[in-house]
């Protein structure tokens, strides 16, 4: 099973019709039941998507944003996750 984590910038590219947004759409289409891809997004990134959308396009509701992301699993992001993510910077 392929597991993919979406960043807020990727989702915003899709929502705003920016370059790369089509790749996110294709990824979301590939996660049909029984597919070999599972997509995750943190609640922190979801908050950023909602906030940016409110600032840029007040006509789009949270419900309209949620529809294309059906099947994306929203996951928590706490202090331990932050420390682990930051530790990856040392790898490079």
Helices and strands as residue ranges (DSSP letters): E 2-5, H 8-15, H 21-29, E 37-42, H 43-56, H 62-68, E 73-75, H 79-91
